[in-house]
Amino acid sequence: MIIILQILENIWNLIIQFENIFGAIVSIAIALLLGKYISVIIRRRLHEKVPPSTIQNVAKIVYYIILLIGIAVAIRILNIPGVTLSELLVAGGFAGIVIGLAAQPTLSNFIAGILLMTERPFKIGDFINYSGNVGMVVDVGLLSTKIQSWEGYYVRIPNNELFNSPLINYSNSKARLVRVQFTIPFEHDLKKVIQEVQNKLNEQWYVLADPGPVVFPIQFNDNGILIEARAWTSGNTWFTLYSQMPSLIEEVLKNLGVPYSYPRRILTEDRDIINK
Amino acid sequence: MELNYIIQREKDRYIYSRGDKRIEVPFELKIMEYPILSTDESITDFFGIVLDPPVYVNEDGEIKIYVKLPLDTGIFATNGSSYKLIDKIDVYPKKFALYGNIGEGVIYRYWKTSAYMEEFKPGRNEAITLIDIINKAESIGSISKVIFNSKALSLYSFDDSVCGEVIRVTRLQKGLAITKPINKPSIDGAKYIPTSPLSQ
């Protein structure tokens, strides 16, 4: 009964303190406007200095911090009996622990997102490969990163996974190596094949002159001699070389009359053993 | 090499055509042909002169060499004061190479040439340029590559030929040199070609 009376008294006080409620609303409204204004300024000032994804995330963080300050000020203005700012902070701390435990993966993604922003292993527009997901980075958010695959679909990858796992960034390399292996039968002139393939690769404008292409035998196997051709190209022309190189090698082999090397077994007949 | 382009007048404009390419230019502009350094901006802005054989410079020494540069043909629309490249006719097949490491190096337009000690008259689609090599290091220097930003190199004309800007290479220590065009024609009295460098 006493508790109910106390609550009613509190409500009464709140009604009396209408001015405080108004003040609280104003403080939240100011925080909202100020947050928006400062995030716009951040976007404008950091434009061209910092990657767009980082600007967006920094603006978001600043916006929410200002909003939280506004809410804290509003609570202070409301001056709710029995609720002081320090108590609110303690309660907030406990709530933080509970929420933190419940939202552990989300928080780890958030922290990884901040670390990705500072370390910047990739930026928007880079081509990356994460666990076989190859594509262009289109968005780096606070919790996840979005890439557009070669096939045109979007893949959302949690930041935590991106930060803690091996990641290949193709766009960081000024030059890329393409390797193609092929086998020629033993009967054919190895030196000539190597020379002709090397010349053919050298003739292509997109194959770098330095480091130049190299062709060498790597293994003698059942089918013949396994040869590897390696050629470097600039990052922009990688796909041209990657898609053309097998055809270029095939063209050289065709011109030299070198056939495809099939698996084969040579059987010899020992007449004496058969006659016995 | 035949350039194979046609410019026709039509009502209030010129029609420039080459193969499948067709560009319309209003009458107040002229279409003109100028030499441009043979590069491919879609791949790189850097141009690399690879000296074969390399040039040796004594410690605290200086040497001046002449080299040939490849020129393509640029077709420009112009009002007399500003120029817009509307087509590029490639004369030379282009090759590229990597200078430095894969992460921090640069891709450059690869041009292998000999070093000449005397001034010479360049052929068609060629420019002569002077490279002034100063060795400030305390060792004999071997210069095999001169790499610069092609957007910084001006071209000049003289006696129906083309020359480039003087390129100064200052060798500071082994593996480290500063390369920059110095805003002076390689041949005295040569006239500046207003379309170069292309970025202007």
Boltz contact constraints between the chains, C-beta under 6 A:
constraints:
  - contact:
      token1: [A, 173]
      token2: [B, 102]
      max_distance: 6.0
  - contact:
      token1: [A, 174]
      token2: [B, 102]
      max_distance: 6.0
  - contact:
      token1: [A, 174]
      token2: [B, 105]
      max_distance: 6.0
  - contact:
      token1: [A, 174]
      token2: [B, 107]
      max_distance: 6.0
  - contact:
      token1: [A, 175]
      token2: [B, 98]
      max_distance: 6.0
  - contact:
      token1: [A, 175]
      token2: [B, 102]
      max_distance: 6.0
  - contact:
      token1: [A, 205]
      token2: [B, 93]
      max_distance: 6.0
  - contact:
      token1: [A, 205]
      token2: [B, 94]
      max_distance: 6.0
  - contact:
      token1: [A, 208]
      token2: [B, 96]
      max_distance: 6.0
  - contact:
      token1: [A, 208]
      token2: [B, 97]
      max_distance: 6.0
  - contact:
      token1: [A, 208]
      token2: [B, 98]
      max_distance: 6.0
  - contact:
      token1: [A, 209]
      token2: [B, 95]
      max_distance: 6.0
  - contact:
      token1: [A, 209]
      token2: [B, 97]
      max_distance: 6.0
  - contact:
      token1: [A, 209]
      token2: [B, 110]
      max_distance: 6.0
  - contact:
      token1: [A, 210]
      token2: [B, 97]
      max_distance: 6.0
  - contact:
      token1: [A, 234]
      token2: [B, 43]
      max_distance: 6.0
  - contact:
      token1: [A, 234]
      token2: [B, 96]
      max_distance: 6.0
  - contact:
      token1: [A, 234]
      token2: [B, 107]
      max_distance: 6.0
  - contact:
      token1: [A, 236]
      token2: [B, 43]
      max_distance: 6.0
